[in-house]
Amino acid sequence: MKLFVAAAVAAGLLSASPAFASAELAKAKNCMACHAVDKKLVGPSYKEVAAKYAGQADAAAMLVTKVQKGGVGTWGKVPMPPNPQVKDDEAKQLVEWVLSQK
């Protein structure tokens, strides 16, 4: 199915929506190894993250830093490792997508 969708996007038959593109980016950057949209895995679900930071003006910038540099303590004792392979623009796109999961 993914191959069909990718081929359809490439052919111009479908547009790659930001939500689809961000979900694919999250998979490509291995975010989904520890997180899921709607259930806790190693880390919190994206819906939990969106709910926790809803309405906080500085949340996106703080989360971009956390994605790239890691952190510990906000969600318990299990640390989130740093992800230096995630570029600034990718981290911003991922965080915007996570915060939109309501």
PyMOL commands that place a pseudoatom at each C-alpha (Angstrom):
pseudoatom trace, name=CA, resn=MET, resi=1, chain=A, elem=C, hetatm=0, pos=[0.000, 0.000, 0.000]
pseudoatom trace, name=CA, resn=LYS, resi=2, chain=A, elem=C, hetatm=0, pos=[2.783, 2.455, 0.899]
pseudoatom trace, name=CA, resn=LEU, resi=3, chain=A, elem=C, hetatm=0, pos=[4.434, 1.820, -2.455]
pseudoatom trace, name=CA, resn=PHE, resi=4, chain=A, elem=C, hetatm=0, pos=[1.153, 2.527, -4.235]
pseudoatom trace, name=CA, resn=VAL, resi=5, chain=A, elem=C, hetatm=0, pos=[0.646, 5.786, -2.307]
pseudoatom trace, name=CA, resn=ALA, resi=6, chain=A, elem=C, hetatm=0, pos=[4.239, 6.865, -2.903]
pseudoatom trace, name=CA, resn=ALA, resi=7, chain=A, elem=C, hetatm=0, pos=[3.880, 6.133, -6.622]
pseudoatom trace, name=CA, resn=ALA, resi=8, chain=A, elem=C, hetatm=0, pos=[0.583, 8.027, -6.758]
pseudoatom trace, name=CA, resn=VAL, resi=9, chain=A, elem=C, hetatm=0, pos=[2.147, 11.040, -5.015]
pseudoatom trace, name=CA, resn=ALA, resi=10, chain=A, elem=C, hetatm=0, pos=[5.134, 10.943, -7.363]
pseudoatom trace, name=CA, resn=ALA, resi=11, chain=A, elem=C, hetatm=0, pos=[2.809, 10.792, -10.367]
pseudoatom trace, name=CA, resn=GLY, resi=12, chain=A, elem=C, hetatm=0, pos=[0.898, 13.800, -9.067]
pseudoatom trace, name=CA, resn=LEU, resi=13, chain=A, elem=C, hetatm=0, pos=[-2.324, 11.835, -8.539]
pseudoatom trace, name=CA, resn=LEU, resi=14, chain=A, elem=C, hetatm=0, pos=[-2.306, 12.516, -4.790]
pseudoatom trace, name=CA, resn=SER, resi=15, chain=A, elem=C, hetatm=0, pos=[-0.736, 15.265, -2.752]
pseudoatom trace, name=CA, resn=ALA, resi=16, chain=A, elem=C, hetatm=0, pos=[1.453, 14.421, 0.213]
pseudoatom trace, name=CA, resn=SER, resi=17, chain=A, elem=C, hetatm=0, pos=[-0.417, 15.936, 3.129]
pseudoatom trace, name=CA, resn=PRO, resi=18, chain=A, elem=C, hetatm=0, pos=[1.686, 17.334, 5.969]
pseudoatom trace, name=CA, resn=ALA, resi=19, chain=A, elem=C, hetatm=0, pos=[0.188, 14.772, 8.373]
pseudoatom trace, name=CA, resn=PHE, resi=20, chain=A, elem=C, hetatm=0, pos=[1.125, 11.876, 6.090]
pseudoatom trace, name=CA, resn=ALA, resi=21, chain=A, elem=C, hetatm=0, pos=[4.582, 13.329, 5.452]
pseudoatom trace, name=CA, resn=SER, resi=22, chain=A, elem=C, hetatm=0, pos=[5.211, 13.838, 9.171]
pseudoatom trace, name=CA, resn=ALA, resi=23, chain=A, elem=C, hetatm=0, pos=[4.068, 10.343, 10.074]
pseudoatom trace, name=CA, resn=GLU, resi=24, chain=A, elem=C, hetatm=0, pos=[6.450, 8.966, 7.486]
pseudoatom trace, name=CA, resn=LEU, resi=25, chain=A, elem=C, hetatm=0, pos=[9.241, 11.212, 8.819]
pseudoatom trace, name=CA, resn=ALA, resi=26, chain=A, elem=C, hetatm=0, pos=[8.584, 9.929, 12.352]
pseudoatom trace, name=CA, resn=LYS, resi=27, chain=A, elem=C, hetatm=0, pos=[8.956, 6.376, 11.060]
pseudoatom trace, name=CA, resn=ALA, resi=28, chain=A, elem=C, hetatm=0, pos=[12.085, 7.243, 9.072]
pseudoatom trace, name=CA, resn=LYS, resi=29, chain=A, elem=C, hetatm=0, pos=[13.751, 8.873, 12.084]
pseudoatom trace, name=CA, resn=ASN, resi=30, chain=A, elem=C, hetatm=0, pos=[12.876, 5.888, 14.340]
pseudoatom trace, name=CA, resn=CYS, resi=31, chain=A, elem=C, hetatm=0, pos=[10.572, 7.932, 16.583]
pseudoatom trace, name=CA, resn=MET, resi=32, chain=A, elem=C, hetatm=0, pos=[7.972, 5.179, 16.343]
pseudoatom trace, name=CA, resn=ALA, resi=33, chain=A, elem=C, hetatm=0, pos=[10.342, 2.729, 18.023]
pseudoatom trace, name=CA, resn=CYS, resi=34, chain=A, elem=C, hetatm=0, pos=[9.506, 4.396, 21.352]
pseudoatom trace, name=CA, resn=HIS, resi=35, chain=A, elem=C, hetatm=0, pos=[6.331, 6.391, 20.618]
pseudoatom trace, name=CA, resn=ALA, resi=36, chain=A, elem=C, hetatm=0, pos=[2.919, 5.763, 19.072]
pseudoatom trace, name=CA, resn=VAL, resi=37, chain=A, elem=C, hetatm=0, pos=[0.151, 8.187, 18.206]
pseudoatom trace, name=CA, resn=ASP, resi=38, chain=A, elem=C, hetatm=0, pos=[-2.425, 6.859, 20.643]
pseudoatom trace, name=CA, resn=LYS, resi=39, chain=A, elem=C, hetatm=0, pos=[-0.739, 4.553, 23.167]
pseudoatom trace, name=CA, resn=LYS, resi=40, chain=A, elem=C, hetatm=0, pos=[2.223, 4.629, 25.511]
pseudoatom trace, name=CA, resn=LEU, resi=41, chain=A, elem=C, hetatm=0, pos=[5.182, 2.521, 24.455]
pseudoatom trace, name=CA, resn=VAL, resi=42, chain=A, elem=C, hetatm=0, pos=[8.601, 3.298, 25.945]
pseudoatom trace, name=CA, resn=GLY, resi=43, chain=A, elem=C, hetatm=0, pos=[7.694, 6.987, 25.849]
pseudoatom trace, name=CA, resn=PRO, resi=44, chain=A, elem=C, hetatm=0, pos=[4.364, 8.782, 25.965]
pseudoatom trace, name=CA, resn=SER, resi=45, chain=A, elem=C, hetatm=0, pos=[1.895, 8.700, 23.091]
pseudoatom trace, name=CA, resn=TYR, resi=46, chain=A, elem=C, hetatm=0, pos=[1.850, 11.700, 20.804]
pseudoatom trace, name=CA, resn=LYS, resi=47, chain=A, elem=C, hetatm=0, pos=[-1.697, 12.429, 21.960]
pseudoatom trace, name=CA, resn=GLU, resi=48, chain=A, elem=C, hetatm=0, pos=[-0.433, 12.610, 25.569]
pseudoatom trace, name=CA, resn=VAL, resi=49, chain=A, elem=C, hetatm=0, pos=[2.341, 14.987, 24.519]
pseudoatom trace, name=CA, resn=ALA, resi=50, chain=A, elem=C, hetatm=0, pos=[-0.110, 17.195, 22.603]
pseudoatom trace, name=CA, resn=ALA, resi=51, chain=A, elem=C, hetatm=0, pos=[-2.471, 17.310, 25.596]
pseudoatom trace, name=CA, resn=LYS, resi=52, chain=A, elem=C, hetatm=0, pos=[0.311, 18.120, 28.063]
pseudoatom trace, name=CA, resn=TYR, resi=53, chain=A, elem=C, hetatm=0, pos=[1.622, 21.046, 26.030]
pseudoatom trace, name=CA, resn=ALA, resi=54, chain=A, elem=C, hetatm=0, pos=[-1.662, 22.373, 24.595]
pseudoatom trace, name=CA, resn=GLY, resi=55, chain=A, elem=C, hetatm=0, pos=[-1.755, 26.158, 24.762]
pseudoatom trace, name=CA, resn=GLN, resi=56, chain=A, elem=C, hetatm=0, pos=[1.877, 26.580, 25.871]
pseudoatom trace, name=CA, resn=ALA, resi=57, chain=A, elem=C, hetatm=0, pos=[3.491, 29.188, 23.645]
pseudoatom trace, name=CA, resn=ASP, resi=58, chain=A, elem=C, hetatm=0, pos=[7.046, 27.903, 24.141]
pseudoatom trace, name=CA, resn=ALA, resi=59, chain=A, elem=C, hetatm=0, pos=[6.223, 24.192, 23.817]
pseudoatom trace, name=CA, resn=ALA, resi=60, chain=A, elem=C, hetatm=0, pos=[7.297, 23.751, 20.192]
pseudoatom trace, name=CA, resn=ALA, resi=61, chain=A, elem=C, hetatm=0, pos=[10.749, 25.270, 20.682]
pseudoatom trace, name=CA, resn=MET, resi=62, chain=A, elem=C, hetatm=0, pos=[11.321, 23.291, 23.879]
pseudoatom trace, name=CA, resn=LEU, resi=63, chain=A, elem=C, hetatm=0, pos=[10.243, 20.034, 22.226]
pseudoatom trace, name=CA, resn=VAL, resi=64, chain=A, elem=C, hetatm=0, pos=[12.459, 20.627, 19.173]
pseudoatom trace, name=CA, resn=THR, resi=65, chain=A, elem=C, hetatm=0, pos=[15.414, 20.868, 21.562]
pseudoatom trace, name=CA, resn=LYS, resi=66, chain=A, elem=C, hetatm=0, pos=[14.277, 17.736, 23.420]
pseudoatom trace, name=CA, resn=VAL, resi=67, chain=A, elem=C, hetatm=0, pos=[13.957, 15.784, 20.155]
pseudoatom trace, name=CA, resn=GLN, resi=68, chain=A, elem=C, hetatm=0, pos=[17.504, 16.661, 19.171]
pseudoatom trace, name=CA, resn=LYS, resi=69, chain=A, elem=C, hetatm=0, pos=[19.273, 16.671, 22.549]
pseudoatom trace, name=CA, resn=GLY, resi=70, chain=A, elem=C, hetatm=0, pos=[17.169, 14.202, 24.537]
pseudoatom trace, name=CA, resn=GLY, resi=71, chain=A, elem=C, hetatm=0, pos=[15.916, 14.580, 28.071]
pseudoatom trace, name=CA, resn=VAL, resi=72, chain=A, elem=C, hetatm=0, pos=[14.745, 12.826, 31.206]
pseudoatom trace, name=CA, resn=GLY, resi=73, chain=A, elem=C, hetatm=0, pos=[12.270, 13.413, 34.013]
pseudoatom trace, name=CA, resn=THR, resi=74, chain=A, elem=C, hetatm=0, pos=[9.243, 14.889, 32.270]
pseudoatom trace, name=CA, resn=TRP, resi=75, chain=A, elem=C, hetatm=0, pos=[7.588, 11.509, 31.678]
pseudoatom trace, name=CA, resn=GLY, resi=76, chain=A, elem=C, hetatm=0, pos=[9.364, 9.396, 34.274]
pseudoatom trace, name=CA, resn=LYS, resi=77, chain=A, elem=C, hetatm=0, pos=[12.816, 7.917, 34.727]
pseudoatom trace, name=CA, resn=VAL, resi=78, chain=A, elem=C, hetatm=0, pos=[13.320, 6.480, 31.244]
pseudoatom trace, name=CA, resn=PRO, resi=79, chain=A, elem=C, hetatm=0, pos=[15.453, 8.972, 29.295]
pseudoatom trace, name=CA, resn=MET, resi=80, chain=A, elem=C, hetatm=0, pos=[14.744, 10.071, 25.762]
pseudoatom trace, name=CA, resn=PRO, resi=81, chain=A, elem=C, hetatm=0, pos=[18.059, 9.689, 23.953]
pseudoatom trace, name=CA, resn=PRO, resi=82, chain=A, elem=C, hetatm=0, pos=[19.434, 12.493, 21.809]
pseudoatom trace, name=CA, resn=ASN, resi=83, chain=A, elem=C, hetatm=0, pos=[18.648, 12.334, 18.101]
pseudoatom trace, name=CA, resn=PRO, resi=84, chain=A, elem=C, hetatm=0, pos=[21.417, 14.324, 16.393]
pseudoatom trace, name=CA, resn=GLN, resi=85, chain=A, elem=C, hetatm=0, pos=[20.444, 12.793, 13.027]
pseudoatom trace, name=CA, resn=VAL, resi=86, chain=A, elem=C, hetatm=0, pos=[17.221, 14.845, 13.102]
pseudoatom trace, name=CA, resn=LYS, resi=87, chain=A, elem=C, hetatm=0, pos=[17.879, 18.190, 11.402]
pseudoatom trace, name=CA, resn=ASP, resi=88, chain=A, elem=C, hetatm=0, pos=[16.345, 21.433, 12.692]
pseudoatom trace, name=CA, resn=ASP, resi=89, chain=A, elem=C, hetatm=0, pos=[13.672, 21.616, 9.982]
pseudoatom trace, name=CA, resn=GLU, resi=90, chain=A, elem=C, hetatm=0, pos=[12.795, 17.942, 10.478]
pseudoatom trace, name=CA, resn=ALA, resi=91, chain=A, elem=C, hetatm=0, pos=[12.501, 18.388, 14.249]
pseudoatom trace, name=CA, resn=LYS, resi=92, chain=A, elem=C, hetatm=0, pos=[10.189, 21.390, 13.746]
pseudoatom trace, name=CA, resn=GLN, resi=93, chain=A, elem=C, hetatm=0, pos=[8.011, 19.417, 11.335]
pseudoatom trace, name=CA, resn=LEU, resi=94, chain=A, elem=C, hetatm=0, pos=[7.847, 16.441, 13.703]
pseudoatom trace, name=CA, resn=VAL, resi=95, chain=A, elem=C, hetatm=0, pos=[6.987, 18.608, 16.719]
pseudoatom trace, name=CA, resn=GLU, resi=96, chain=A, elem=C, hetatm=0, pos=[4.242, 20.473, 14.834]
pseudoatom trace, name=CA, resn=TRP, resi=97, chain=A, elem=C, hetatm=0, pos=[2.775, 17.124, 13.809]
pseudoatom trace, name=CA, resn=VAL, resi=98, chain=A, elem=C, hetatm=0, pos=[2.992, 15.716, 17.356]
pseudoatom trace, name=CA, resn=LEU, resi=99, chain=A, elem=C, hetatm=0, pos=[1.338, 18.794, 18.826]
pseudoatom trace, name=CA, resn=SER, resi=100, chain=A, elem=C, hetatm=0, pos=[-1.506, 18.464, 16.297]
pseudoatom trace, name=CA, resn=GLN, resi=101, chain=A, elem=C, hetatm=0, pos=[-2.406, 14.956, 17.580]
pseudoatom trace, name=CA, resn=LYS, resi=102, chain=A, elem=C, hetatm=0, pos=[-5.469, 15.716, 19.691]
for i in range(1, 102): cmd.bond("trace and resi %d" % i, "trace and resi %d" % (i + 1))
show_as sticks, trace
zoom trace
